[in-house]
Amino acid sequence: MNLPLAALPFRAISYSACAAALTVGSTAYVSALLLLARRFGAPADWPPRWRYGMAAAAVIGSCVWWWINHPMEGNTLINFRQGHALTDGDLLAVPALASAVILCLPGRRTGRSTGSAPARDRVGAVDQRD
């Protein structure tokens, strides 16, 4: 049973709806990355559930983008077979997939220190031993 492309869910959205989905999705993802970086530091220091959760969000978001990006596909870069090709619009998912790969790299083995550094290690600290 072959359904026309427009009959599939969310495949017949307008160009403006597609652009809005790209803007909202990428802004939400980058904002979450920045908030997590502010909270935990480098991605290698993040708890695994946050790293893998953000990686999963990137992969799911990329798959959703490939499903709905039909109005923004642009020029064909590589033809795979009739009706299947890599286009300019498909490349918009690459940064999210690259961040997913980076987030899935193994974290550091050392634990994060809790609390502040001793006074002798802080820049500009006054020596109180006099």
Secondary structure, 3 states (H helix, E strand, C coil): CCCCHHHCCCCCCCHHHHHHHHHHHHHHHHHHHHHHHHHHCCHHHCCHHHHHHHHHHHHHHHHHHHHHCHHHCCCEEEEEECCEEEECHHHHHHHHHHHHHHHCCCCCCCCCCCCCCCHHHCCCCCCCCC
